Amino acid sequence: MGAVAGVDGVPGGWVVARVGAGGVAWSVCADAAAVLADTVGCAAVGVDIPLGLSAGPAPRACDVETARALGRARSSVFPAPPRAVLQAPDHAEACAVARELTGRGISLQSFHIGPKILDWDALPTRPAHVVEVHPELALRRLAPDVVFASKKTARGSGQRIAALSRWLDVPAALADLPAGARLDDVLDALAAAWSARRFADGVHEVLGPEIDDRGRPMGVVV
């Protein structure tokens, strides 16, 4: 059974959790291209970022379905706006473009995620084993009996560690973390790796599968 990887954004780059028979190996990569180089040989790579963007006013179906599946935790889904919105030079211009294309503006928080989204969007190709995931959805599938508190709280962190421990040895995984990665980031990366494991094993489902305007698949794997 080949290794898989989970990827989550951190300031200045991406934290990567490579999960294999020997445990979890960590790294921090500067950009998406470096992540692909770092995960060569992995059976699947789950990335916590929108992969594939819409060109028109309609929202991505995977964002709508993921929000619906999360219920009360739907605020953790940041609907990906059209590519032209993210390419705007500042928030004011992004809001103007968004209103023109979709009839509504874009939050400052979503705009600030834009460079992370565009980092992956700029790749000339995206390997088929690299898939979009959502850690909060993964955790709720992994531990459906848990009512999760915010991941920014001590209780929320403890719940996520306990949930992920149903799958792997989390204390061992957290024993030697890379500099620059916060606890909630690395736990999200592990949850992303869980979805990647399901994808590699062929037991996954895809929420809102579509094809973007470049012919690339869009959909959240869990």
Residue pairs with C-beta under 8 A, 6 or more apart in sequence:
1 21
1 43
1 200
1 201
2 20
2 41
2 42
2 43
2 200
3 18
3 19
3 20
3 21
3 41
3 42
3 43
4 18
4 19
4 20
4 42
4 43
4 44
4 45
4 46
4 193
4 196
4 197
4 199
4 200
5 16
5 17
5 18
5 19
5 38
5 39
5 42
5 44
5 45
5 46
5 193
5 196
6 16
6 17
6 19
6 45
6 46
6 48
6 133
6 135
6 188
6 189
6 190
6 191
6 192
6 193
6 194
6 195
6 196
7 14
7 15
7 16
7 17
7 35
7 39
7 45
7 46
7 47
7 48
7 49
7 189
7 192
8 14
8 15
8 48
8 135
8 185
8 186
8 188
8 189
8 192
9 15
9 48
9 49
9 113
9 116
9 185
10 28
10 180
10 181
10 182
10 185
11 180
12 30
12 180
13 28
13 29
13 30
13 31
13 34
13 180
14 28
14 29
14 30
14 31
14 32
14 34
14 35
15 26
15 27
15 28
15 178
15 180
15 181
15 185
15 186
15 189
16 26
16 27
16 28
16 29
16 35
16 38
16 39
16 189
17 24
17 25
17 26
17 173
17 186
17 189
17 190
17 192
17 193
18 24
18 25
18 26
18 27
18 38
18 39
18 42
18 193
19 168
19 190
19 193
19 197
23 168
23 169
23 172
23 173
24 168
24 172
24 173
24 190
24 193
26 176
26 177
26 178
26 181
26 186
27 38
27 178
28 178
28 179
28 180
28 181
29 35
29 37
29 38
31 119
32 119
32 120
32 122
32 123
33 123
35 45
35 47
36 45
36 123
36 127
36 130
39 45
42 129
42 196
43 129
43 196
43 200
44 129
44 130
44 131
44 196
44 197
44 199
44 200
45 127
45 129
45 130
45 131
45 196
46 131
46 132
46 133
46 192
46 193
46 194
46 195
46 196
46 199
46 221
47 120
47 130
47 131
47 132
47 133
47 192
48 132
48 133
48 134
48 135
48 188
48 189
48 192
49 113
49 116
49 117
49 119
49 120
49 132
50 60
50 63
50 78
50 80
50 117
50 120
50 132
50 218
51 120
51 121
51 126
51 130
51 131
51 132
51 216
51 217
51 218
52 60
52 121
52 132
52 210
52 211
52 212
52 214
52 216
52 217
52 218
52 219
53 60
53 80
53 81
53 82
53 83
53 86
53 117
53 121
53 212
53 213
53 218
54 60
54 80
54 82
54 83
54 212
54 213
54 218
55 82
55 83
55 84
55 212
55 213
56 82
56 101
57 82
57 101
57 102
57 103
59 79
60 79
60 80
60 208
60 210
60 218
61 207
61 208
61 209
61 210
61 218
61 219
62 132
62 206
62 207
62 208
62 209
62 210
62 218
62 219
62 220
63 77
63 78
63 79
63 80
63 208
64 79
64 208
65 207
65 208
65 220
66 77
66 134
66 137
66 207
66 208
66 220
67 74
67 77
67 79
68 74
69 137
69 140
69 207
70 76
70 77
70 134
70 136
70 137
70 140
73 136
73 140
73 148
76 134
76 136
77 134
78 109
78 110
78 113
79 110
80 117
81 94
81 98
81 101
81 102
81 106
81 110
82 97
82 98
82 101
82 102
83 118
83 121
83 213
84 97
84 101
85 94
85 97
85 98
85 101
85 102
85 106
85 114
86 94
86 111
86 114
86 117
86 118
86 121
87 118
88 94
88 96
88 97
88 111
91 106
91 108
91 111
94 106
94 111
94 114
95 105
95 106
98 104
98 105
98 106
99 105
120 126
126 216
129 199
129 200
131 195
131 196
131 199
131 219
131 221
132 218
132 219
132 220
132 221
133 191
133 192
133 195
133 196
133 220
133 221
133 222
134 195
134 220
134 222
135 187
135 188
135 189
135 191
135 192
135 195
136 148
136 151
136 191
137 207
137 220
137 222
138 191
138 192
138 194
138 195
138 222
139 146
139 148
139 160
139 163
139 164
139 191
140 146
140 148
141 222
142 163
142 164
142 166
142 167
142 191
142 194
143 159
143 162
143 163
143 166
146 159
146 162
146 163
148 156
148 159
148 160
148 163
149 155
149 156
149 159
150 156
151 157
151 160
151 184
151 187
151 188
152 184
157 183
157 184
157 187
160 187
160 191
161 170
161 171
161 174
161 187
164 170
164 187
164 190
164 191
164 194
165 171
167 194
167 197
168 190
170 190
173 186
173 190
174 183
174 186
177 186
181 189
195 204
195 221
195 222
196 221
198 204
198 221
198 222
199 221
204 221
204 222
205 221
205 222
206 219
206 220
206 221
207 219
207 220
207 221
207 222
208 218
208 219
208 220
209 217
209 218
209 219
210 217
210 218
210 219
211 217
211 218
212 218
